[in-house]
Structure formats: structure tokens, C-alpha cells
């Protein structure tokens, strides 16, 4: 064991001399000699291997080691190391696109940090929670967490780098929310924290801070100040010596040149940067976002649309790959990991299946199997519905409608679960479209409509029995009874009944709740609208049953949201978000001292 730990420490000191495959080989050797109880030495080894894979740019490869490190810390009863391992597993999960599970790990780590009264750990966690929320396009929640990190860090000079990180990420979130004044104040503060720049990573982080500052200055047309920040970013990138830092600096400089009227020069620089970004996948999204904005500023809408479509294709491809990776990893762990599905595993099912009624066992197994897909679907939906309950309400209401329409209990149960995944394809829609407060133009609507086929194709690859219902719902829930819907334009009973019941539940829930582009409607108005669309958008027979069902539920259960959203409150993901939110409520934000009404153009 000591020899193996020595190899891991040597690799961590010089990760550029190690391959991801070599790190995985070391992990297999560690698996072979680790004791069933996972000793303290094994804990050190697994955590070191997870860190090594992260440094190698292979976060997917570090997940198994990080999970082993968490398990070892739990078995050892070492709360400090458990917090560290959970935090690092969360970092890897977020980098791999699994924001939902990352937030669950962070929430568990935060509980421990608070119990241990570890302020530094809480600063680190709120920073990472904020960044994960930015990955999930949950910008207001992200800013609240990042501002909590600032409050905890205070003016401690030893935490200056953490303060800079939080401020830079607030600036990034504000770029997306278009809160330019707040973003500029955060950006200016981020480059003036006094954080010491020593390592290549320190310089690289400052490049990102300067890039965000420059982008915000450009949005308020402060070109002179933006040029100054671009020059600073370029000099810092040279000190960092990494391709990624140079790329960020080039993107900022090219965008400045376009804003300054040097359109051909700027676009040429951005094109060269994009060629490099395509060779380094983690930076491609940043490059495409900047290219879309640059062509908008240059007055070239057709080129902007071309890059927006490439951004959409890149996002869909990456999100599908990540979704399937995490889903299949989840399925593989169901047999062996007692924590893989809230303590309910396929292994348990198989040991006890003969003692349980077959249908009940099948239902429990299906719940466990779709858990990861459900988590991804809810995360995608949060950009429309911050409560995280929309998908669950739709599933429950669709299942109740199916029962009223005479479908058997097993089918109704399957619809309840499958309808939760109806909008899973939204994981591939760019934030700028999904979060747009106004109406979509024709090109944006065409991109939005792809979420049906993207979701259906993802579910078709999930390798779960009974997923045909979920696939049908995802693909066809925007088809119209009289034709003219999307993606195929089919009509009448050619639309699967599971999709028809889900369509009614989905539209009703969307109408009665706030969305980025609309205020909530009263239930009566929503039902009037559904009645108006009877026979055109919706199955007329199901429409009549649906309206009667909603009226009956209002009489019998009163609060529809409370009743229909019960399953959402049992979700481990939503429970984690609630714990984080409760911590923020206990400590109202003081905004870290940066947001005090300074000149927004500075």
C-alpha cells in the first residue's frame, strides 16, 4: 500500500508526466489491495487519484475514485475527510455536467462543515455550489450562494483568492442575467481583492476575472476601459502559460475589437481562437457564445444564427453524452452501491424479489433506474420553473388523467414516472433561448422545438425496460390533435395516449405557474384556454375528462400544488436545494461589501 501511495503522490507532483489511462491502472491496483473496510491509507489513495484525474482534465475518470474516497471516509468515521471527499466528488460531477448530483454532494458536505464550524470549508463549498448553479443556468440562486461565500470570507487576506473567485463568478452570472451594474461592481472588486498571484492557476483565474470585467465594460460601451482590461488579460495569460488562459484573453480582445468597429480584425481573431477552442472541448462553449455576440454587434444576424446553431448542436451532443454516462454509471452501481439510489438497490431487489409481489418489485426497480434521468430532467426544467416541481406535478396529473380515462394501474404508474422526463431534451437548449423573457423569433423557436427529438433519442439510448412510454411522451407531447404540432405533425389517435394526457397536464401546469416569459394564470382562466383548444390542440374526449378532474381535485384536495408536487419534495435533489436555501435564509446576505452603488461604468 505504501508503495502505491508513493506512486500517487509522485504523479500528483508531476501530473503532466502521467496519462489518464495510467491513473486508472493505479486505481485498479488500489482496488485490488484495499481492505473491505477501506483503511485510512486507501482513503488517501482514492482521494489522490480523484485529484490526479481532475488535473489531467479527465473528471469522468475521477468519479469512481472520489466515490470510493467518500465511502472510505464514512467507514472510518472521519468527518473532516468525508467533507473533503464529498466536496471533490461534487467538483468532478459538476465538471461532468451532473449538476443535480453535484449539488446533493455539496449539500452533504456543507452540513458537515457547519457542524464542524469550519468557515474556510464553507467558503469553498458556497463558491463551488455557486459555480455549479451557474453551470445549470440557475443564476439568482448562484449569486446568493456566491455572496454568502463573500460574507464568510470577509476581509481575511488568506481567503482573498476565494473572494476573487466568488466575485468573478458573480460577474459571470450577471453577464447572463444582463444585470450590468451589479456585474461591473463585482468584476471590479474581483481584480482588486489583493489575492497573491504565484502559480499558473492563480494567473489563469485572474485572466478569467479580467475577461468577465472586459465583457461587462463592452456591454456598457466603455471601450477605453475594456481595452485596458484586455491588455492586462493578455499579459496575465502569458504568465499563466496555458492554452486555455491565452484563449480566454483572445476571446476578450477579439470581442473588444468588434465593439470598437475593427470588425474584420476582431472576427479574424475570434475565428482563430475558435479553431483552438474546437481542439479543447471545455472552452468551445465560451468561444461559440462570444462568436454569437460578436456577429450580433457586427450586424450580421445570419452569421450569429449559424454560430447559435453550432452552439445548440455542441450543447446537445455534450449534454447527451454526459447524461448517458451518468445514467449508465448509476445503473452499474445499483447492484453494488448501497447509496446509489437512496439506499434502495437492485441488489436488494434481487435478494428479496421473491418475497415481494412481482408488480411492486418492478415498480420500485423502475423508480431506482430512472432516478438519474429524473434528476437531469428536473435540473433542465429549473431554468423555467425554479421550484423544481413542474415535472413531478405534470407526471402526477397525467397519471390521474390516465386513470380517469380508463388506463390500467401499471400504465398509470409508468406514465407518472415517464412524464417527469417529458422535457429532458431541454438540457440541449442554449440558455439564451430558454431564459429569453420575450417571445422567441422563428429561428429560436425552431431550436427550442428540437428538445422533443433530443429528449426522445436520449431516452431511447437509456437501456431501461418500459422506457418506450417515456420516449413517446418526450417526442410527441407537443403534437396537436388536429395536426400542426411538432416535431412530426401527426394528429388524432396516431399520437400515443401517454403523450396526449401529458400534453394536457403540461400546458395546464405551465399556464398556472410563472415562467420567464409570463405571469401565472388563475386556474379558471387556464381551464377556459384548454376548453378553447379542445379538438384543435387537445383530444376532445380527454379534455372533457381533464376539466372535470381538475374541478374535482380542487374540491377534494384544495391546494393543487401541494398535492401534485408531493413527490418533488421527496426527491433527494430538491431536498439538497432546500437545505442550501435554508442555510441562506438563516444568514441573510450582506453582499460581501462589493455592491455599494459604485459607478457601474468603472
C-alpha positions in Angstrom: 0.0 0.0 0.0 2.8 2.5 0.9 4.5 1.9 -2.4 1.3 2.6 -4.3 0.6 5.8 -2.2 4.1 6.9 -3.1 3.4 6.5 -6.8 0.2 8.5 -6.4 2.0 11.4 -4.6 4.7 11.4 -7.3 2.1 11.6 -10.0 0.3 14.5 -8.3 3.6 16.5 -8.2 4.1 16.0 -11.9 0.7 15.3 -13.5 1.9 16.3 -16.9 4.1 13.1 -16.9 1.1 10.8 -16.3 -1.7 9.7 -18.6 -5.4 9.3 -17.6 -5.1 5.6 -18.5 -2.1 5.2 -16.2 -4.1 6.8 -13.3 -6.9 4.4 -14.0 -4.5 1.5 -13.9 -3.2 2.7 -10.5 -6.8 2.8 -9.3 -7.4 -0.8 -10.3 -4.3 -1.9 -8.4 -5.6 0.0 -5.3 -9.0 -1.7 -5.7 -7.2 -5.0 -5.6 -5.4 -4.4 -2.3 -7.8 -2.2 -0.5 -9.4 -4.0 2.5 -13.1 -4.5 2.7 -13.2 -1.8 5.5 -11.3 0.6 3.3 -8.4 1.8 5.5 -7.2 5.3 6.1 -4.4 4.7 3.6 -7.0 3.7 1.0 -8.9 6.9 1.7 -5.7 8.9 1.0 -5.0 6.9 -2.2 -8.5 7.2 -3.7 -8.7 11.0 -3.0 -5.3 11.5 -4.5 -6.4 9.5 -7.7 -9.5 11.6 -8.0 -7.4 14.8 -7.8 -5.0 13.4 -10.3 -7.7 12.7 -12.9 -9.0 16.2 -12.4 -5.6 17.7 -13.0 -5.3 15.5 -16.1 -8.6 17.0 -17.5 -10.4 13.7 -17.1 -13.1 14.4 -14.5 -15.2 11.4 -15.7 -12.3 9.2 -14.9 -12.0 10.5 -11.3 -15.6 9.8 -10.3 -15.1 6.2 -9.2 -12.1 7.1 -7.1 -13.9 10.0 -5.5 -16.9 7.8 -4.6 -14.5 5.3 -3.1 -12.9 8.1 -1.0 -16.3 9.1 0.3 -17.1 5.5 1.2 -13.8 5.1 2.9 -14.2 8.3 5.0 -17.7 7.2 6.1 -16.4 3.8 7.2 -13.5 5.4 9.0 -15.9 7.8 10.7 -13.6 10.7 9.6 -15.9 13.7 9.2 -13.2 16.1 8.0 -12.1 13.7 5.2 -15.8 12.9 4.4 -16.4 16.6 3.8 -13.3 16.9 1.7 -14.2 13.8 -0.4 -17.8 14.9 -0.9 -16.6 18.3 -2.0 -14.2 16.9 -4.5 -16.8 14.4 -5.8 -19.1 17.4 -6.3 -16.5 19.3 -8.2 -16.0 16.3 -10.6 -19.7 15.8 -11.0 -20.3 19.4 -11.9 -17.4 19.4 -14.4 -19.0 16.3 -15.9 -22.4 18.0 -16.3 -24.2 16.3 -13.5 -25.3 19.5 -11.6 -28.1 17.8 -9.7 -25.9 15.1 -8.1 -23.1 17.6 -7.5 -25.5 19.8 -5.5 -26.5 16.8 -3.4 -22.9 16.1 -2.6 -22.2 19.7 -1.8 -25.2 19.9 0.4 -24.0 16.9 2.4 -20.5 18.4 2.7 -22.0 21.8 3.8 -23.9 20.0 6.6 -20.7 18.6 7.9 -18.7 21.9 7.5 -21.4 23.7 9.5 -21.4 21.0 12.2 -17.6 21.3 12.5 -17.8 25.1 12.4 -15.3 25.1 9.5 -15.6 28.6 8.0 -13.0 28.0 5.3 -14.7 24.8 4.1 -18.0 26.7 3.9 -16.4 29.4 1.8 -15.1 26.8 -0.6 -18.4 25.0 -0.7 -20.5 28.1 -1.4 -18.1 29.0 -4.1 -18.5 25.6 -5.7 -22.2 25.5 -5.2 -22.5 28.9 -6.9 -20.4 27.7 -9.9 -22.5 24.5 -10.2 -25.6 26.6 -10.3 -24.1 28.8 -13.0 -23.5 25.6 -15.0 -27.2 24.8 -14.5 -28.2 28.4 -15.6 -29.7 29.0 -12.1 -28.2 32.4 -11.9 -30.1 34.1 -9.0 -29.5 31.1 -6.8 -25.9 31.1 -7.8 -25.4 34.7 -6.9 -27.0 34.2 -3.5 -24.5 31.4 -2.7 -21.5 33.3 -4.0 -22.5 36.3 -1.9 -22.7 34.0 1.1 -19.1 32.9 0.4 -18.1 36.6 0.4 -19.7 37.2 3.7 -18.0 34.2 5.2 -14.6 35.1 3.7 -14.8 38.7 5.0 -11.5 40.6 4.7 -9.3 37.7 5.7 -6.2 38.1 3.5 -5.7 34.3 3.5 -9.1 33.9 1.8 -8.5 36.7 -0.9 -8.3 34.1 -3.7 -11.6 32.6 -2.7 -13.1 36.1 -2.6 -11.8 36.8 -6.1 -13.3 33.6 -7.4 -16.7 34.3 -5.9 -16.7 37.9 -7.3 -15.6 36.7 -10.7 -18.4 34.2 -10.8 -21.0 36.8 -9.7 -19.8 38.9 -12.6 -20.2 35.9 -15.0 -23.7 35.2 -13.7 -24.6 38.9 -14.2 -23.5 38.7 -17.8 -26.2 36.1 -18.3 -28.9 37.9 -16.4 -27.9 41.2 -18.0 -27.6 42.9 -14.6 -24.7 45.0 -15.9 -24.4 47.4 -13.0 -24.1 44.6 -10.4 -21.8 42.6 -12.6 -19.5 45.5 -13.1 -19.2 46.2 -9.4 -18.4 42.5 -8.8 -15.9 42.4 -11.7 -14.1 45.5 -10.5 -13.9 44.1 -7.0 -12.7 40.7 -8.3 -9.5 42.2 -9.7 -8.8 44.3 -6.6 -9.0 41.7 -3.8 -5.3 41.7 -3.2 -5.0 38.0 -3.9 -1.4 36.9 -4.4 -0.6 35.6 -7.9 2.0 32.9 -7.6 1.1 29.7 -9.5 0.0 29.2 -13.1 -3.5 28.5 -11.9 -3.6 31.9 -9.9 -2.7 33.8 -13.1 -5.2 31.7 -15.1 -8.0 32.5 -12.7 -7.2 36.3 -12.9 -7.4 36.1 -16.7 -11.0 34.8 -16.3 -11.7 37.7 -13.9 -10.3 40.2 -16.4 -12.2 38.6 -19.2 -15.5 38.9 -17.4 -14.7 42.6 -16.5 -13.9 43.4 -20.1 -17.1 41.8 -21.4 -19.2 43.8 -19.0 -17.5 47.0 -19.9 -18.1 46.4 -23.5 -21.9 46.0 -22.8 -22.0 49.5 -21.4 -19.7 50.8 -24.2 -16.8 51.8 -22.1 -14.3 50.9 -24.8 -11.2 52.5 -23.3 -11.6 50.7 -20.0 -12.4 47.4 -21.8 -9.2 47.7 -23.9 -7.2 48.3 -20.8 -8.6 45.1 -19.2 -8.0 43.1 -22.4 -4.3 44.2 -22.3 -4.0 43.1 -18.7 -5.6 39.7 -19.5 -3.2 39.2 -22.3 -0.2 39.8 -20.1 -1.6 37.6 -17.4 -2.3 34.8 -19.9 1.4 34.9 -20.9 2.4 34.4 -17.2 -0.1 31.6 -16.8 1.4 29.8 -19.9 -1.6 27.7 -20.6 -3.5 27.5 -23.9 -6.8 27.9 -22.1 -5.7 31.2 -20.5 -4.5 32.5 -23.8 -7.8 31.5 -25.4 -9.8 33.5 -22.9 -7.6 36.5 -23.4 -8.0 36.3 -27.2 -11.8 36.0 -27.0 -12.0 39.1 -24.9 -9.6 41.0 -27.2 -11.5 39.9 -30.4 -14.8 41.0 -28.9 -13.4 44.3 -27.9 -12.2 44.9 -31.5 -15.6 44.2 -32.9 -17.2 46.6 -30.4 -14.6 49.2 -31.3 -15.5 49.0 -35.0 -12.5 46.9 -36.1 -14.9 44.2 -37.2 -12.8 42.3 -39.7 -9.8 42.3 -37.4 -11.8 41.2 -34.4 -13.7 38.5 -36.2 -10.5 37.1 -37.7 -9.0 36.9 -34.2 -12.1 35.2 -32.9 -12.1 32.7 -35.8 -8.5 31.8 -34.9 -9.4 31.4 -31.3 -12.4 29.3 -32.2 -10.2 26.9 -34.2 -8.2 26.3 -31.0 -11.3 26.1 -28.9 -12.6 23.3 -31.1 -9.5 21.3 -30.2 -10.1 21.9 -26.4 -13.7 21.0 -25.8 -14.1 22.7 -22.4 -13.6 26.1 -24.0 -15.7 25.6 -27.1 -18.9 26.8 -25.5 -17.2 30.0 -24.4 -15.9 30.6 -27.9 -19.3 30.0 -29.5 -21.1 32.3 -27.1 -18.6 35.1 -27.9 -18.9 34.5 -31.7 -22.7 34.8 -31.5 -22.4 38.1 -29.6 -19.7 39.4 -31.9 -21.8 38.8 -35.0 -24.8 40.4 -33.3 -22.7 43.5 -32.6 -21.3 43.5 -36.1 -24.9 43.5 -37.5 -24.5 40.0 -39.1 -27.6 38.2 -37.9 -27.3 35.3 -40.3 -23.7 34.5 -39.1 -24.9 34.9 -35.5 -27.6 32.3 -36.2 -25.1 30.0 -37.8 -22.9 30.0 -34.6 -26.0 29.8 -32.4 -26.9 26.6 -34.2 -23.4 25.2 -33.7 -23.7 26.2 -30.0 -27.0 24.3 -29.9 -25.5 21.2 -31.6 -22.5 21.3 -29.3 -24.6 21.7 -26.2 -27.0 18.8 -27.2 -24.1 16.5 -28.1 -22.2 17.2 -24.9 -25.3 17.0 -22.6 -26.4 13.8 -24.2 -23.0 12.2 -23.7 -22.9 13.4 -20.1 -26.5 12.3 -19.4 -25.9 8.8 -20.7 -22.6 8.5 -19.0 -24.1 9.3 -15.6 -27.2 7.3 -16.2 -25.3 4.2 -17.1 -22.9 4.7 -14.2 -25.9 4.9 -11.9 -27.3 1.6 -13.3 -23.9 -0.1 -12.9 -23.8 0.9 -9.2 -27.3 -0.2 -8.4 -26.0 -3.7 -7.9 -23.1 -2.8 -5.7 -23.5 0.6 -4.0 -26.0 0.8 -1.2 -26.1 4.6 -1.6 -26.7 4.6 -5.3 -30.4 5.1 -5.1 -31.2 6.5 -1.7 -30.4 3.1 -0.1 -32.6 1.1 -2.5 -30.6 -1.0 -4.8 -31.1 -3.6 -7.5 -29.1 -5.9 -5.3 -31.7 -5.6 -2.5 -34.4 -6.1 -5.1 -32.8 -9.3 -6.3 -32.3 -10.7 -2.8 -35.8 -10.1 -1.8 -37.7 -10.1 -5.0 -39.3 -13.5 -4.4 -40.7 -12.2 -1.1 -42.4 -9.2 -2.7 -45.3 -9.1 -5.1 -43.8 -9.0 -8.6 -45.5 -5.8 -9.7 -44.5 -3.9 -6.6 -40.9 -5.0 -7.1 -40.9 -4.0 -10.7 -42.3 -0.5 -9.8 -39.6 0.0 -7.2 -36.9 -1.1 -9.6 -38.1 1.3 -12.3 -38.1 4.2 -9.8 -34.5 3.4 -9.0 -33.5 3.0 -12.6 -34.8 6.3 -13.8 -33.6 8.3 -10.8 -30.6 9.8 -12.5 -32.6 10.7 -15.7 -35.2 12.3 -13.4 -32.5 14.4 -11.7 -31.2 15.6 -15.1 -34.7 16.4 -16.3 -35.6 18.4 -13.3 -32.2 20.3 -13.5 -33.0 21.2 -17.1 -36.5 22.3 -16.1 -35.3 24.6 -13.3 -34.4 27.2 -15.9 -38.2 27.5 -16.5 -39.5 26.6 -13.0 -37.2 27.4 -10.1 -39.3 25.3 -7.7 -38.1 22.0 -9.2 -41.7 20.7 -9.0 -43.1 21.2 -12.5 -42.0 17.8 -13.9 -43.4 16.0 -10.8 -46.8 17.9 -11.0 -47.1 17.1 -14.7 -46.3 13.4 -14.0 -48.9 13.1 -11.2 -51.6 14.9 -13.1 -51.0 13.0 -16.3 -51.3 9.7 -14.3 -54.5 10.8 -12.7 -55.9 11.7 -16.0 -54.9 8.4 -17.5 -56.7 6.6 -14.7 -59.8 8.7 -15.2 -59.6 7.7 -18.9 -59.7 4.0 -18.0 -56.0 3.0 -18.4 -54.8 0.2 -16.1 -52.8 0.9 -12.9 -49.5 -0.3 -14.1 -49.7 2.0 -17.2 -50.8 4.9 -15.0 -47.8 4.3 -12.7 -45.4 4.2 -15.7 -46.9 7.5 -17.0 -46.4 9.2 -13.6 -42.6 8.4 -13.8 -42.2 8.7 -17.6 -44.0 12.1 -17.8 -41.4 13.6 -15.4 -38.9 13.2 -18.2 -41.1 14.9 -20.8 -38.7 17.9 -21.2 -35.4 16.2 -20.6 -34.4 17.3 -24.1 -34.2 20.9 -22.8 -30.7 20.0 -21.4 -29.5 20.7 -25.0 -31.2 24.1 -25.5 -28.8 27.1 -25.1 -29.6 29.3 -22.0 -30.1 32.4 -24.1 -33.2 30.8 -25.7 -34.6 29.0 -22.8 -34.3 32.0 -20.5 -35.4 34.7 -23.0 -38.1 36.9 -21.3 -39.8 37.8 -24.5 -41.3 35.8 -27.4 -38.9 33.7 -29.5 -38.2 34.6 -33.1 -38.7 31.9 -35.8 -35.1 30.7 -35.7 -35.1 30.5 -31.9 -38.4 28.6 -31.9 -37.0 26.1 -34.4 -34.1 25.4 -32.0 -36.5 25.2 -29.0 -38.6 22.6 -30.8 -35.7 20.3 -31.1 -36.0 19.4 -27.4 -38.7 16.9 -28.3 -36.5 14.8 -30.6 -33.3 15.3 -28.5 -35.2 14.0 -25.4 -36.7 11.0 -27.2 -33.4 10.0 -28.7 -31.7 10.2 -25.3 -34.3 8.1 -23.7 -34.2 5.5 -26.5 -30.5 5.0 -25.6 -31.1 4.6 -21.8 -31.3 0.8 -21.9 -34.2 0.7 -19.4 -37.2 -1.6 -20.0 -40.6 0.2 -20.3 -38.9 3.4 -21.5 -40.9 3.4 -24.7 -43.7 5.3 -22.9 -41.2 8.0 -21.8 -39.8 8.2 -25.3 -43.3 8.6 -26.7 -44.1 11.3 -24.3 -40.9 13.2 -24.9 -41.3 13.0 -28.7 -45.0 13.7 -29.1 -46.2 15.8 -26.2 -46.3 18.9 -28.4 -48.3 17.3 -31.2 -51.8 18.6 -31.8 -55.0 16.6 -32.1 -55.9 18.4 -35.3 -52.3 18.3 -36.6 -49.9 21.2 -37.0 -47.9 20.4 -33.9 -44.2 19.3 -33.7 -41.9 17.5 -34.4 -43.8 15.3 -36.9 -47.2 16.9 -37.3 -49.2 13.7 -36.6 -52.8 14.0 -35.4 -55.6 12.3 -33.6 -55.1 8.8 -32.2 -51.8 8.5 -34.0 -50.5 10.5 -31.1 -49.8 8.0 -28.3 -52.3 8.4 -25.5 -49.5 8.8 -22.9 -48.4 11.9 -24.9 -51.9 13.2 -25.1 -52.6 13.0 -21.4 -49.2 14.6 -20.7 -49.8 17.4 -23.1 -52.9 18.5 -21.2 -51.1 18.3 -17.8 -48.1 20.1 -19.1 -49.9 23.0 -20.7 -52.2 23.4 -17.6 -49.2 23.5 -15.3 -47.3 25.9 -17.5 -50.3 28.3 -17.7 -50.9 28.3 -13.9 -47.2 29.0 -13.0 -44.8 31.8 -13.5 -42.3 31.4 -16.4 -39.5 33.7 -17.6 -41.9 34.9 -20.4 -45.2 35.1 -18.5 -47.0 35.6 -15.2 -49.2 32.7 -13.7 -52.8 32.4 -14.8 -55.7 31.6 -12.4 -56.9 28.0 -12.7 -60.2 29.1 -14.1 -58.6 31.1 -16.9 -56.2 28.2 -17.7 -59.2 25.8 -18.0 -61.0 28.2 -20.2 -58.0 28.3 -22.5 -57.8 24.5 -22.6 -61.5 24.3 -23.3 -60.9 26.7 -26.2 -58.3 24.4 -27.6 -60.5 21.3 -27.3 -60.5 19.5 -30.6 -57.6 21.5 -32.1 -54.7 21.1 -29.8 -56.1 18.6 -27.4 -58.0 15.3 -27.6 -61.7 16.4 -27.1 -62.7 13.4 -25.0 -59.6 13.7 -22.8 -60.2 17.5 -22.5 -63.6 16.9 -21.0 -62.3 14.3 -18.6 -59.4 16.6 -17.6 -61.5 19.7 -16.9 -63.8 17.6 -14.7 -60.8 16.1 -12.9 -59.3 19.4 -12.1 -62.6 20.7 -10.7 -62.9 17.6 -8.5 -59.3 17.9 -7.3 -59.9 21.5 -6.3 -62.9 20.4 -4.2 -61.2 17.3 -2.6 -57.6 18.4 -2.1 -57.7 22.2 -2.1 -54.1 23.2 -2.9 -53.3 21.6 -6.2 -49.6 22.3 -6.0 -49.2 20.8 -2.6 -51.0 17.6 -3.7 -49.5 17.2 -7.2 -45.9 18.2 -6.1 -45.6 15.8 -3.2 -43.1 13.5 -5.0 -40.9 16.5 -5.7 -40.4 17.2 -2.0 -39.3 13.5 -1.6 -36.5 14.0 -4.2 -33.0 13.9 -2.8 -32.0 16.7 -5.3 -34.8 19.0 -4.2 -34.1 18.3 -0.6 -30.5 19.2 -1.1 -31.5 22.5 -2.7 -33.9 23.2 0.2 -31.1 22.6 2.8 -28.8 25.0 0.9 -31.6 27.6 0.7 -32.4 27.2 4.4 -28.8 28.0 5.2 -29.0 31.2 3.2 -32.3 32.1 4.9 -30.6 31.7 8.3 -27.8 34.1 7.2 -29.3 36.9 5.1 -26.8 38.2 2.5 -24.8 41.3 3.2 -23.4 41.2 -0.4 -19.8 40.9 0.8 -19.3 44.6 0.7 -18.8 44.9 -3.0 -22.3 46.0 -4.1 -22.4 49.5 -2.7 -23.5 51.6 -5.6 -20.2 52.4 -7.3 -20.2 53.9 -10.8 -21.3 51.0 -13.0 -19.1 52.0 -15.8 -15.8 51.6 -13.8 
